[in-house]
Amino acid sequence: MPLFTFRLPDIGEGISEAEIVGWHVKVGDRVEEDQPIADMMTDKATVEMESPVAGVVKRLAGEAGEQVAIGAMLVEIEVEGESENAPPSQAVIEAEAPGTGEVEAAPLNGIMSSSVRPEAVEGPSEEEEGGIDKLGPNGNGDGNGPDGSGSGARVLASPAVRARAKDLGIDLRQVKASGDHIRHSDLDAFLLYGAGQGYRPANPRVRRADETVKVIGLRRRIAENMAASKRHIPHFSYVEEIDVTELERVRAQLNGERGERPKLTMLPLLIVAICRALPDFPMLNARYDDEAGVVTRFGAVHLGIATQTDAGLMVPVIRDAQDMNIWQLAAEIRRLAEAARTGKAKAEELSGSTLTLTSLGPLGGVATTPVINRPEVAIIGPNRVVERPVFRGREVVPAKLMNLSISCDHRVVDGWDAASFVQAVKRLLETPVLLFAD
């Protein structure tokens, strides 16, 4: 009985080899046509390979974890029969590889044809139920595609494959067969890698040449600081939802009467709340020298304001924020942000913070887990304000809500303390009159 060599087909553009993830068969097993035999993984996806013929497995390409080149032998199968009356286009073709005695696959009608066609093996014929369907891509016998082109192209595929292709809206003429007819694995490969009709690339025009950018200057310092922070500090984060409906009303009223003063954002009001809550939680306004094993708790609040610039993230510092009112805070935030973005910030304005506030403004998202500005022990991140329905008593009313995130150094700050601090800030923000009370 002849040996059929099933070679690993091209399962993706540019793929030169694939890794054996696992075998579904072993040497000596009998396999049926279209039975899964192996899972092969490329750098993009895992594809299940199916046997193109029925027979007995005689040889496998290797163990799980080994690489197999495209076109190399994957499985050798001893075919259990031949069709003596197969038409010329379906005839059994055997080609001996030089010096091996193996039966190779030979090209037939522009397709890589196996040494034994499906018709020559045990199993139902093409005319029987479950056999290979030789109708057109839509199963109507005329070979016309969905565009009605009437090209007359004939596609070999089983009814199950054809039904699946129809459900997916795939024109089988666009699918490359890994053997003598299209199988489910060929549809999978088409969906993963193909650019056929209905599966165009998302936007090939955005592709540009690769570039190498040296990490230097501020970007290098940011990279080093962030890596050191995550390497040395055991972070934990806590997020709470705050109803800022009344606070937003007060802010709008204050802006309506601001005159020549800078427009108020949420940040000055949040800073006031932070400064009022911190005296009861001194462990948050601190620095930790992990080499000396010393925590320094600061009496003054030197608040770092994380600011995005063209060069990268910078953290200018509001000195003695606890001594400023909301209008002074608004003016200082504006001045420092402008200095940082224009590169005019002084060295002393970019160091010495005891606690950092980071805000993405309208891009703030639902919640954040900011990275601590080492050697500080906490960083606070307000998220964007959204309007949602809430219950007030038995009524459902619109409310403006904002999540407030905090990340802390668990070596210094306990979860209870972080949660209690945020709850204190929440109480102040939800009752804004307390921000201005003595």
C-alpha positions in Angstrom: 0.0 0.0 0.0 1.3 3.4 -0.9 2.5 6.0 1.6 1.0 9.5 1.5 3.3 12.3 2.7 1.3 15.2 4.1 3.5 18.2 4.0 2.9 21.3 6.2 1.0 23.7 3.9 1.6 27.5 3.8 -0.8 28.6 6.6 0.1 32.2 6.6 1.7 34.8 4.4 5.4 35.2 5.3 5.4 32.2 7.7 8.4 30.0 7.1 7.8 27.4 9.9 5.4 26.5 12.6 5.7 24.8 16.0 4.0 21.6 16.9 1.7 22.4 19.8 0.3 18.9 20.1 -0.6 15.7 18.3 -4.1 14.3 18.1 -2.8 11.0 16.7 0.2 8.7 17.2 2.0 6.2 15.1 -0.2 3.2 14.3 -3.5 5.1 14.7 -6.1 5.0 12.0 -7.2 8.4 10.7 -10.2 9.4 8.6 -10.2 12.1 6.0 -10.6 15.6 7.6 -9.8 14.2 11.0 -7.7 16.6 13.1 -4.1 15.3 13.4 -2.1 18.2 14.9 -2.2 21.7 16.3 0.5 24.0 14.7 1.3 27.4 16.1 2.8 30.3 14.1 3.8 33.6 15.5 0.2 34.7 15.0 -2.2 31.9 15.8 -2.7 28.2 16.4 -4.2 26.3 13.4 -5.6 22.8 13.6 -4.3 20.6 10.7 -6.6 17.9 9.3 -5.7 14.7 7.4 -6.4 14.9 3.7 -6.7 11.2 3.4 -7.8 8.1 5.4 -5.3 5.5 6.5 -2.8 4.4 9.2 -0.2 6.9 10.6 3.3 5.6 9.9 5.5 8.5 10.9 5.2 11.9 12.6 7.4 14.9 12.1 8.5 15.3 15.7 7.6 16.0 19.3 5.5 18.8 20.7 7.6 22.0 20.8 9.6 21.2 17.6 9.5 23.4 14.6 8.4 22.2 11.1 9.3 24.1 8.0 6.6 25.0 5.5 6.6 22.2 2.8 8.4 19.7 5.1 6.9 16.3 6.0 4.3 16.6 8.8 2.7 13.1 8.7 3.2 10.0 6.7 0.0 7.9 6.2 -0.3 4.5 4.7 -3.3 4.7 2.4 -5.5 1.6 2.6 -6.8 1.6 -1.0 -6.7 3.0 -4.5 -9.4 3.9 -7.0 -8.7 2.1 -10.3 -11.4 3.9 -12.2 -10.6 7.5 -11.1 -10.8 10.0 -14.0 -7.5 11.4 -15.3 -7.7 14.6 -13.4 -8.2 12.7 -10.2 -5.8 9.8 -10.9 -3.3 8.6 -8.4 0.0 10.3 -8.9 3.1 8.9 -7.3 6.5 10.6 -7.5 9.5 9.1 -5.8 11.7 11.6 -4.1 15.3 11.2 -5.2 17.2 8.9 -2.9 14.3 8.4 -0.4 11.8 6.0 -1.9 9.0 8.2 -0.5 5.9 9.0 -2.4 5.7 12.8 -2.8 2.9 15.1 -3.6 2.9 16.2 -7.3 1.4 19.4 -8.8 -1.9 18.8 -10.6 -4.0 21.5 -12.4 -2.1 24.3 -10.6 -2.8 22.8 -7.1 -0.5 20.7 -5.0 -2.1 17.3 -5.4 -1.4 14.6 -2.9 -0.1 11.2 -4.0 -3.4 9.6 -3.4 -6.7 11.5 -4.1 -9.6 11.4 -1.6 -11.5 9.3 -4.2 -8.9 6.6 -4.0 -9.2 5.9 -0.2 -11.7 4.2 1.9 -14.8 6.2 2.7 -17.9 7.7 0.9 -17.5 8.8 -2.7 -18.1 12.4 -3.9 -21.6 11.5 -4.9 -22.5 10.0 -1.5 -23.7 12.0 1.5 -20.8 13.8 3.2 -18.5 13.5 0.2 -16.6 16.2 -1.6 -18.9 18.7 -3.3 -17.7 19.7 -6.8 -20.4 22.4 -7.3 -19.7 26.1 -7.7 -18.8 28.2 -4.7 -22.4 28.7 -3.9 -23.4 25.1 -4.3 -25.6 25.9 -7.4 -23.7 23.8 -9.9 -22.8 26.7 -12.2 -19.7 28.0 -10.4 -21.1 31.5 -10.1 -19.9 33.5 -7.1 -21.9 35.9 -5.0 -21.2 38.7 -7.4 -22.9 36.8 -10.2 -19.8 36.9 -12.3 -20.5 33.4 -13.8 -16.8 32.6 -13.9 -17.5 28.9 -13.9 -14.8 28.2 -11.4 -15.1 24.8 -9.7 -14.4 24.5 -6.0 -13.9 21.2 -4.2 -15.3 21.3 -0.7 -17.4 19.2 1.6 -21.0 20.2 2.3 -20.1 21.1 5.8 -17.2 23.3 4.7 -19.4 24.9 2.0 -22.2 25.6 4.6 -19.8 27.2 7.0 -18.3 29.4 4.2 -21.8 30.5 3.3 -22.6 31.4 6.9 -19.4 33.4 7.0 -20.0 35.1 3.7 -16.7 33.7 2.2 -16.3 33.1 -1.5 -14.6 29.7 -1.6 -12.8 30.8 -4.8 -10.8 33.2 -2.7 -9.6 30.4 -0.3 -6.3 28.6 -0.9 -6.7 24.8 -0.4 -3.9 23.0 1.5 -4.6 19.8 -0.3 -6.9 18.6 -3.1 -10.0 20.3 -1.6 -10.9 23.0 0.8 -11.1 22.0 4.5 -12.1 23.7 7.7 -8.5 24.5 8.5 -8.2 26.3 5.2 -11.2 28.5 6.2 -9.5 29.1 9.5 -6.2 30.2 7.8 -8.2 32.4 5.4 -9.9 34.2 8.3 -6.7 34.6 10.2 -4.4 35.7 7.4 -6.5 36.3 4.3 -7.3 39.6 2.7 -10.2 38.2 0.6 -13.5 39.9 -0.2 -15.0 41.1 3.1 -11.8 40.5 5.0 -9.7 43.5 3.8 -6.9 44.8 6.0 -8.1 47.4 8.5 -6.0 50.2 7.0 -2.9 49.3 5.0 -2.3 52.9 4.2 -1.1 53.6 7.8 1.9 51.3 7.3 5.2 53.0 7.3 8.8 52.1 7.5 10.1 50.8 10.9 12.2 53.3 12.8 14.6 53.0 15.7 14.4 55.7 18.4 17.1 56.0 20.9 15.8 56.5 24.5 17.6 59.5 25.7 17.1 62.7 27.8 13.8 63.1 29.6 12.4 59.9 28.1 15.3 57.9 29.5 14.8 59.4 32.9 11.1 58.6 32.8 11.8 55.0 31.8 14.4 54.6 34.6 12.1 56.2 37.3 9.1 54.2 36.3 11.0 50.9 36.2 12.6 51.7 39.6 9.2 52.6 41.1 7.6 49.3 39.9 10.6 47.3 40.8 11.0 48.6 44.4 7.5 49.6 45.4 4.7 47.1 46.1 1.8 49.1 44.7 -1.9 48.8 45.6 -4.7 50.9 44.2 -8.1 51.9 45.6 -10.9 53.5 43.6 -14.0 55.3 44.9 -17.0 56.9 43.2 -17.8 60.5 44.1 -21.0 62.4 43.4 -19.7 65.8 42.2 -23.1 67.2 41.2 -23.1 69.9 43.8 -19.4 70.6 43.4 -19.9 71.1 39.6 -22.7 73.5 40.4 -20.5 75.5 42.8 -17.6 75.5 40.3 -19.9 76.8 37.5 -21.1 79.6 39.8 -17.6 80.6 40.8 -16.5 80.6 37.2 -19.4 82.9 36.4 -18.0 85.4 38.8 -14.3 85.0 38.3 -13.6 88.2 36.5 -10.0 88.3 35.4 -9.0 85.3 37.5 -8.2 82.0 35.7 -11.0 79.6 35.0 -11.5 77.0 37.6 -11.1 73.3 36.7 -11.8 70.4 39.1 -8.1 70.3 40.2 -8.0 73.4 42.5 -11.1 72.1 44.4 -9.6 68.6 44.6 -6.3 70.0 45.9 -8.2 72.0 48.7 -10.0 68.7 49.7 -6.6 66.8 49.7 -4.9 69.5 51.8 -7.8 69.5 54.3 -7.9 65.7 54.7 -4.1 65.1 54.9 -3.4 66.2 58.5 -5.3 63.1 59.7 -3.3 60.8 57.3 0.3 62.0 57.6 1.6 58.6 56.3 0.3 59.6 52.8 2.2 62.9 52.6 5.6 61.2 52.9 8.8 59.9 51.4 10.4 56.5 52.0 14.1 56.0 51.9 14.2 52.3 51.5 18.0 52.1 51.7 18.1 53.9 55.1 14.8 52.4 56.2 13.4 55.8 57.1 10.0 57.4 56.4 9.8 61.2 56.4 6.3 62.6 57.0 6.0 66.2 55.8 4.0 68.9 57.5 3.7 71.0 54.3 2.0 69.8 51.2 4.3 70.1 48.2 2.0 68.8 45.5 3.4 67.5 42.2 1.2 68.0 39.2 1.9 65.4 36.5 1.9 67.3 33.2 2.2 65.9 29.7 4.6 67.7 27.4 6.0 67.1 23.9 9.2 65.7 25.6 7.3 63.4 27.9 5.7 63.5 31.4 7.0 66.1 33.8 6.0 66.8 37.4 6.2 70.5 38.4 5.6 71.2 42.1 3.1 73.5 43.8 5.0 74.6 47.0 3.0 74.9 50.2 -0.3 74.1 48.5 -2.0 74.1 51.9 -1.5 77.9 52.1 -3.2 78.8 48.8 -6.9 79.4 48.0 -8.7 78.0 45.0 -7.8 81.0 42.7 -4.2 81.0 43.7 -4.0 77.2 43.1 -5.7 77.7 39.6 -3.1 80.4 38.7 -0.2 78.3 39.9 -1.3 75.2 38.1 -1.6 77.2 34.9 1.8 78.8 35.3 3.6 75.6 36.1 2.0 73.7 33.3 2.9 76.4 30.8 6.5 76.5 32.1 6.8 72.7 31.8 5.4 72.6 28.3 7.6 75.4 27.0 10.8 74.0 28.7 11.1 77.1 31.0 10.5 75.3 34.3 13.3 75.8 36.8 15.0 72.8 38.4 13.6 73.7 41.8 10.1 73.7 40.3 10.5 70.1 39.1 11.7 68.5 42.3 10.8 68.2 46.0 7.2 67.0 45.8 5.7 65.1 48.7 2.6 63.8 47.0 1.6 63.7 43.3 -1.7 64.4 41.6 -2.1 63.0 38.0 -5.1 63.8 35.8 -5.9 63.1 32.2 -8.8 65.6 32.2 -11.6 64.5 29.8 -9.5 61.4 28.8 -9.5 60.3 32.4 -11.3 57.1 31.7 -13.4 55.1 34.2 -10.5 54.3 36.6 -6.7 54.5 36.7 -3.9 52.7 38.5 -1.1 55.4 38.4 2.5 54.6 39.1 3.9 56.2 42.3 6.5 59.0 41.8 9.3 57.4 43.8 10.4 58.1 46.7 6.8 59.4 47.4 4.4 56.8 48.8 1.1 57.8 47.1 -0.3 59.3 43.9 -3.9 60.4 43.4 -5.7 60.3 40.0 -9.1 61.8 39.4 -11.0 60.4 36.5 -13.4 62.0 34.1 -16.8 63.3 35.2 -19.8 61.4 33.7 -23.5 61.9 34.1 -25.6 58.9 35.1 -28.9 58.2 36.7 -28.8 57.6 40.5 -31.4 57.0 43.2 -32.2 59.9 45.6 -34.7 58.5 48.0 -37.3 56.8 45.7 -36.6 59.0 42.7 -34.2 58.5 39.9 -32.3 61.7 39.0 -29.3 62.6 36.9 -26.0 63.0 38.8 -22.5 63.9 37.9 -20.1 61.2 39.1 -16.3 60.9 39.2 -14.1 58.0 40.2 -11.1 58.9 42.3 -8.1 56.6 42.2 -5.2 56.3 44.6 -2.1 54.1 44.4 0.0 53.6 47.5 3.3 52.0 48.7 2.1 49.1 50.7 5.3 49.1 52.7 4.3 52.4 54.3 0.5 52.8 53.7 -2.1 50.3 54.8 -5.2 49.7 52.7 -7.4 50.9 55.6 -5.6 54.2 55.7 -5.8 54.8 52.0 -9.5 54.0 51.9 -10.2 56.2 54.9 -8.3 59.1 53.3 -10.3 58.8 50.1 -13.5 58.7 52.0 -12.5 61.9 53.8 -11.8 63.6 50.5 -15.1 62.2 49.2 -17.0 63.8 52.0 -15.5 67.2 51.4 -16.1 67.1 47.6 -19.7 65.9 48.0 -20.4 68.7 50.5 -18.4 71.5 48.9 -19.4 74.1 51.6 -16.9 72.3 53.8 -14.1 73.2 51.5 -14.6 76.9 52.4 -15.4 76.5 56.1 -12.9 77.4 58.8 
